[in-house]
Amino acid sequence: MEHQDGTFRSYLEEKGGVEQPPVVDPNAVARFKNRKRKQKVLTAKDYVQGICSGNRTLLSQAITIIESNLQEHYELAQEIITECLPFSGNSIRIGITGVPGAGKSTFIESFGKYITQKKHTLAVLAIDPSSERTKGSILGDKTRMVELSVDENAYIRPSPSAGSLGGVARKTRETIILCEAAGFDVIFVETVGVGQSETAVHSMVDFFLLLMLAGAGDELQGIKRGIMEMADSISITKADGSNIDKAKVARSEYQTALSLFPPHPSGVTQKVTVCSALEKTGLSEIWKIIEEYVSTTKHAGFFEEKRNQQAKYWMYESIHEQLQRNFYSSPKIKKHLAATEQKVIQQQKSSFVAAQELLDIYFQYKEKS
């Protein structure tokens, strides 16, 4: 359409153009708001019913509540755990650790698949207190365990993203209770790396499996002794290809070393095996050792006694953790802590006197409040 000024404009421009649709669909917004209003706030009973019926979504949500540091979540978590306790305890809890490079992820996937093929249901958990610093490895493990992560008889749960060893370990132990209530009859508790976490895992499992490498070198000798004494069995990994002979020699050496240690508390002789997660060899032998160990220790009463001792241990650990948290969150302590710390650094007070003064301040404050 030609105008007097010689320009051309379309009919749509003359009429003001086409009305643009809204950026956000108002109907979708309304539906979302209605759905949010209709969402039911779940109670501890709802979570427990879902967990016991095998609902993995509710199981994962309940574990997230356990891992939360919010006070309202803590109270809900304790209620869920208490309600799940009567349905727990019917699994074999297996701790798995290993020296760096031992191939824990590959082993767990191969061994886990072997177990699920025997009609067992498996939950894989982890203890990773250092993941805030290192970004952890269990999340990577989940992506590497391609077959196991899609196995309908397996459940892989990444560990808490951060926290003290005691806190992460306690939450993992509570997660075991929920997984058992959900019907998993085999629980793997993996440690990420080698260190104090081995002791924590050992205090919550029935059977502790140590994965070692052939010819790992003398630099690991300091690690080996303490962990080897805790282990119920040792397996030399990567026994395939040209490494088979080295693995067999290592098995013989470790078996000799174990014979020099004091008798195992369970009364069962520690055995050393070789395996290849890549070629799926030696897995049946490891599972047979675990089954025989559980059967023998149950018959002797050691199995139940060990679980009772573990329950007592975690009661005291929880007391220590709660006292520590309560102490440092106290307003009075927050007020005096930095100044007292400086006096210790400047050698104006001894560490012990400063600690006693802070404790006196804390207990006086608690008495008044």
C-alpha positions as CSV (number, residue, x, y, z in Angstrom):
1,M,0.0,0.0,0.0
2,E,1.6,3.3,-1.2
3,H,1.4,6.4,1.0
4,Q,1.7,10.1,0.2
5,D,5.3,10.1,1.5
6,G,6.2,7.5,-1.1
7,T,6.8,4.7,1.5
8,F,5.1,1.3,1.4
9,R,3.5,-0.3,4.5
10,S,1.8,-3.6,4.8
11,Y,-1.8,-4.0,5.7
12,L,-0.8,-5.6,9.0
13,E,1.4,-2.6,9.9
14,E,-1.5,-0.3,9.1
15,K,-3.7,-2.2,11.6
16,G,-1.0,-2.2,14.3
17,G,0.6,-5.6,13.6
18,V,-0.2,-9.0,15.0
19,E,-0.8,-9.4,18.7
20,Q,2.1,-11.3,20.2
21,P,1.3,-14.4,22.4
22,P,2.3,-14.2,26.1
23,V,5.9,-15.4,26.9
24,V,4.5,-17.8,29.5
25,D,1.4,-19.8,29.0
26,P,-1.0,-18.5,31.7
27,N,-2.8,-21.9,31.7
28,A,0.4,-23.7,32.4
29,V,1.2,-21.4,35.3
30,A,-2.3,-21.9,36.8
31,R,-1.9,-25.7,36.4
32,F,1.5,-25.6,38.2
33,K,0.1,-23.5,41.1
34,N,-2.9,-25.9,41.4
35,R,-0.6,-28.9,41.4
36,K,1.6,-27.4,44.0
37,R,-1.4,-26.6,46.2
38,K,-2.5,-30.2,45.9
39,Q,0.9,-31.7,46.7
40,K,0.6,-33.6,50.0
41,V,3.1,-33.0,52.7
42,L,4.4,-36.4,53.5
43,T,4.6,-37.7,57.1
44,A,7.0,-40.2,58.5
45,K,4.3,-42.9,58.1
46,D,4.0,-42.1,54.4
47,Y,7.7,-42.5,53.9
48,V,7.9,-45.7,55.8
49,Q,4.9,-47.2,53.9
50,G,6.6,-46.2,50.6
51,I,10.0,-47.6,51.7
52,C,8.6,-50.9,52.9
53,S,6.6,-51.3,49.6
54,G,9.8,-50.8,47.6
55,N,9.1,-47.3,46.3
56,R,12.6,-46.1,45.4
57,T,11.6,-42.5,44.9
58,L,10.4,-42.3,48.5
59,L,13.5,-44.2,49.6
60,S,15.7,-41.6,47.9
61,Q,13.7,-38.7,49.3
62,A,13.9,-40.2,52.8
63,I,17.7,-40.6,52.5
64,T,18.0,-37.0,51.4
65,I,16.1,-36.0,54.6
66,I,18.6,-38.1,56.6
67,E,21.5,-36.3,54.9
68,S,19.9,-32.8,55.5
69,N,21.3,-30.6,58.3
70,L,18.0,-28.8,58.9
71,Q,16.5,-29.3,62.4
72,E,13.0,-30.1,61.1
73,H,14.5,-32.7,58.7
74,Y,16.5,-34.2,61.6
75,E,13.4,-34.8,63.7
76,L,11.5,-36.3,60.7
77,A,14.5,-38.5,59.8
78,Q,14.7,-39.9,63.3
79,E,11.0,-40.7,63.2
80,I,11.4,-42.5,59.8
81,I,14.5,-44.5,61.1
82,T,12.6,-45.5,64.2
83,E,9.6,-46.7,62.2
84,C,11.9,-48.6,59.8
85,L,14.0,-50.4,62.5
86,P,11.6,-53.3,62.9
87,F,11.9,-54.1,59.2
88,S,15.7,-53.8,59.0
89,G,18.6,-56.2,59.9
90,N,17.8,-58.8,57.2
91,S,20.8,-58.2,55.0
92,I,24.4,-59.1,54.6
93,R,26.4,-55.8,55.0
94,I,29.6,-55.9,53.1
95,G,32.3,-53.2,53.4
96,I,34.6,-52.8,50.4
97,T,37.8,-50.8,50.4
98,G,41.0,-50.9,48.5
99,V,44.3,-49.2,47.8
100,P,44.3,-46.5,45.1
101,G,44.1,-48.1,41.6
102,A,42.7,-51.4,42.9
103,G,39.6,-50.9,40.7
104,K,36.9,-50.7,43.3
105,S,34.3,-49.3,40.9
106,T,34.9,-52.0,38.3
107,F,34.9,-54.7,41.0
108,I,31.7,-53.4,42.6
109,E,29.9,-53.4,39.2
110,S,31.1,-57.0,38.3
111,F,30.5,-58.4,41.8
112,G,27.2,-56.5,42.1
113,K,26.0,-58.0,38.8
114,Y,27.1,-61.5,40.0
115,I,25.0,-61.1,43.1
116,T,21.9,-59.7,41.4
117,Q,22.0,-62.6,38.9
118,K,21.8,-64.9,41.9
119,K,18.4,-63.3,42.7
120,H,19.6,-61.0,45.4
121,T,18.8,-57.3,45.7
122,L,21.7,-55.0,46.2
123,A,22.2,-51.4,47.5
124,V,25.5,-49.7,47.0
125,L,26.3,-46.9,49.5
126,A,29.5,-44.9,50.1
127,I,31.5,-43.2,52.8
128,D,33.1,-40.1,51.3
129,P,33.8,-37.3,53.9
130,S,36.3,-35.6,51.7
131,S,34.0,-35.0,48.7
132,E,33.7,-31.3,49.3
133,R,37.4,-30.9,48.7
134,T,37.9,-33.5,46.0
135,K,34.4,-33.4,44.5
136,G,34.3,-37.1,45.4
137,S,34.4,-40.2,43.2
138,I,31.2,-42.0,44.0
139,L,29.2,-39.8,41.6
140,G,31.7,-40.8,38.9
141,D,31.4,-44.4,40.0
142,K,27.7,-44.3,39.4
143,T,28.2,-43.2,35.8
144,R,30.9,-45.8,35.3
145,M,28.7,-48.6,36.7
146,V,26.6,-48.5,33.6
147,E,25.2,-52.0,33.9
148,L,24.6,-52.0,37.6
149,S,23.0,-48.6,37.6
150,V,20.2,-49.8,35.2
151,D,19.8,-53.2,37.0
152,E,16.3,-53.3,38.5
153,N,17.7,-55.4,41.4
154,A,20.4,-52.8,42.3
155,Y,20.3,-49.3,43.9
156,I,23.3,-47.0,43.9
157,R,23.2,-44.1,46.3
158,P,25.9,-41.4,46.1
159,S,27.2,-40.4,49.5
160,P,26.6,-37.0,51.2
161,S,28.4,-34.2,49.5
162,A,30.3,-32.9,52.5
163,G,30.7,-33.3,56.3
164,S,32.8,-34.7,59.0
165,L,33.7,-38.4,58.9
166,G,31.5,-39.1,61.9
167,G,28.5,-37.3,60.4
168,V,28.8,-38.9,57.0
169,A,29.4,-42.3,58.6
170,R,26.4,-42.0,60.9
171,K,24.1,-41.0,58.0
172,T,25.4,-44.0,55.9
173,R,24.6,-46.3,58.8
174,E,21.0,-44.9,59.0
175,T,20.7,-45.2,55.2
176,I,21.5,-49.0,55.6
177,I,18.5,-49.3,57.9
178,L,16.2,-47.7,55.3
179,C,17.6,-49.8,52.4
180,E,17.1,-53.0,54.5
181,A,13.5,-51.9,55.2
182,A,13.1,-51.4,51.4
183,G,13.9,-55.1,50.9
184,F,17.6,-55.0,49.8
185,D,19.2,-58.2,51.2
186,V,22.9,-57.3,50.3
187,I,24.4,-53.9,51.2
188,F,27.7,-52.7,49.8
189,V,29.4,-49.9,51.8
190,E,32.3,-48.5,49.8
191,T,35.0,-46.3,51.1
192,V,36.4,-43.6,48.8
193,G,40.2,-43.7,49.3
194,V,42.2,-45.1,52.1
195,G,42.2,-43.6,55.6
196,Q,40.1,-43.3,58.7
197,S,36.9,-44.1,56.8
198,E,38.0,-47.8,56.9
199,T,37.4,-47.8,60.7
200,A,34.0,-46.2,60.2
201,V,33.0,-48.7,57.6
202,H,34.3,-51.6,59.6
203,S,32.0,-50.5,62.5
204,M,28.8,-50.9,60.4
205,V,29.3,-54.0,58.3
206,D,29.3,-57.8,58.8
207,F,32.1,-58.6,56.4
208,F,35.0,-56.3,55.4
209,L,36.6,-57.0,52.1
210,L,40.0,-55.5,51.2
211,L,41.0,-55.1,47.5
212,M,44.8,-55.1,46.9
213,L,47.1,-54.9,43.9
214,A,50.0,-57.2,43.0
215,G,53.3,-55.4,43.4
216,A,51.8,-52.2,44.7
217,G,55.1,-51.1,46.2
218,D,56.6,-50.5,49.6
219,E,54.9,-47.0,49.8
220,L,51.7,-48.7,50.8
221,Q,53.1,-50.8,53.7
222,G,52.1,-48.2,56.3
223,I,48.5,-48.5,55.1
224,K,48.4,-52.2,54.8
225,R,49.0,-53.4,58.4
226,G,46.0,-51.7,60.1
227,I,43.6,-52.4,57.3
228,M,44.7,-56.0,56.8
229,E,44.0,-56.7,60.5
230,M,40.5,-55.4,60.1
231,A,39.8,-57.3,56.8
232,D,37.8,-60.5,56.9
233,S,39.1,-61.4,53.5
234,I,41.6,-60.0,50.9
235,S,41.3,-60.2,47.2
236,I,44.1,-59.4,44.7
237,T,42.4,-57.6,41.8
238,K,43.3,-57.3,38.1
239,A,44.4,-60.9,38.0
240,D,44.2,-61.1,34.2
241,G,46.5,-61.1,31.2
242,S,50.2,-60.8,32.0
243,N,49.3,-59.9,35.6
244,I,47.9,-63.4,36.6
245,D,51.3,-64.8,37.9
246,K,52.0,-61.6,39.8
247,A,48.6,-61.8,41.5
248,K,49.1,-65.4,42.5
249,V,52.5,-64.6,44.0
250,A,50.9,-61.7,45.9
251,R,48.1,-63.9,47.2
252,S,50.7,-66.3,48.7
253,E,52.6,-63.4,50.3
254,Y,49.5,-61.9,51.8
255,Q,48.3,-65.2,53.1
256,T,51.7,-65.7,54.8
257,A,51.5,-62.2,56.3
258,L,48.0,-62.9,57.7
259,S,49.2,-66.0,59.4
260,L,51.6,-63.9,61.5
261,F,48.8,-61.7,62.8
262,P,46.8,-62.5,66.0
263,P,43.8,-64.8,65.4
264,H,40.8,-63.0,63.9
265,P,38.1,-62.0,66.5
266,S,35.5,-64.0,64.5
267,G,37.5,-67.2,64.8
268,V,37.3,-67.6,61.0
269,T,40.6,-67.8,59.1
270,Q,41.1,-64.9,56.8
271,K,41.4,-66.0,53.2
272,V,43.2,-64.3,50.2
273,T,41.8,-64.8,46.7
274,V,42.6,-63.4,43.3
275,C,40.0,-62.0,40.9
276,S,39.5,-60.1,37.7
277,A,36.5,-57.8,37.5
278,L,37.2,-57.4,33.8
279,E,37.1,-61.1,33.0
280,K,34.5,-61.9,35.8
281,T,36.8,-64.5,37.4
282,G,37.2,-65.2,41.1
283,L,33.8,-63.6,42.0
284,S,32.1,-66.8,42.9
285,E,34.9,-67.7,45.3
286,I,34.6,-64.4,47.1
287,W,30.8,-64.8,47.4
288,K,31.3,-68.3,48.7
289,I,33.8,-67.0,51.4
290,I,31.2,-64.4,52.4
291,E,28.4,-66.9,52.7
292,E,30.5,-69.3,54.7
293,Y,31.7,-66.5,57.0
294,V,28.1,-65.3,57.7
295,S,26.9,-68.9,58.3
296,T,29.8,-69.7,60.7
297,T,29.6,-66.5,62.7
298,K,25.8,-66.7,63.0
299,H,26.1,-70.3,64.3
300,A,28.8,-69.2,66.8
301,G,26.8,-66.1,68.0
302,F,29.6,-63.7,66.9
303,F,27.4,-62.2,64.1
304,E,24.7,-60.9,66.4
305,E,27.2,-59.9,69.1
306,K,29.1,-57.8,66.6
307,R,26.0,-56.1,65.4
308,N,25.1,-55.3,69.0
309,Q,28.5,-53.9,69.7
310,Q,28.2,-51.8,66.5
311,A,24.8,-50.4,67.6
312,K,26.3,-49.4,71.0
313,Y,29.3,-47.8,69.3
314,W,27.1,-45.7,67.1
315,M,25.0,-44.6,70.1
316,Y,28.1,-43.2,71.7
317,E,29.3,-41.7,68.4
318,S,25.9,-39.9,68.1
319,I,26.2,-38.6,71.6
320,H,29.6,-37.2,70.9
321,E,28.4,-35.6,67.6
322,Q,25.4,-34.0,69.2
323,L,27.4,-32.6,72.1
324,Q,30.0,-31.2,69.8
325,R,27.3,-29.6,67.5
326,N,25.5,-28.2,70.6
327,F,28.7,-26.8,72.0
328,Y,29.9,-24.9,68.9
329,S,26.4,-23.6,68.1
330,S,26.0,-22.1,71.6
331,P,25.8,-18.2,71.5
332,K,28.1,-17.9,74.5
333,I,30.8,-20.1,72.9
334,K,30.6,-18.2,69.6
335,K,31.1,-15.0,71.6
336,H,34.3,-16.2,73.4
337,L,35.8,-18.8,71.1
338,A,37.8,-16.5,68.7
339,A,39.3,-14.5,71.6
340,T,40.2,-17.6,73.6
341,E,41.8,-19.1,70.5
342,Q,44.0,-16.1,70.0
343,K,45.2,-16.3,73.6
344,V,46.2,-19.9,73.0
345,I,48.0,-19.0,69.8
346,Q,49.8,-16.1,71.5
347,Q,50.8,-18.5,74.4
348,Q,48.9,-16.4,77.0
349,K,46.9,-19.5,78.0
350,S,47.5,-23.2,77.7
351,S,45.3,-25.3,75.4
352,F,44.0,-27.3,78.4
353,V,43.1,-24.2,80.6
354,A,41.4,-22.5,77.6
355,A,39.4,-25.6,76.9
356,Q,38.3,-25.9,80.5
357,E,37.3,-22.2,80.6
358,L,35.1,-22.6,77.4
359,L,33.5,-25.7,78.9
360,D,32.7,-23.8,82.1
361,I,31.2,-21.0,80.1
362,Y,29.1,-23.5,78.2
363,F,27.8,-25.4,81.2
364,Q,27.0,-22.2,83.1
365,Y,25.0,-21.0,80.1
366,K,23.2,-24.3,79.8
367,E,22.2,-24.2,83.5
368,K,20.8,-20.7,83.2
369,S,18.9,-21.3,80.0
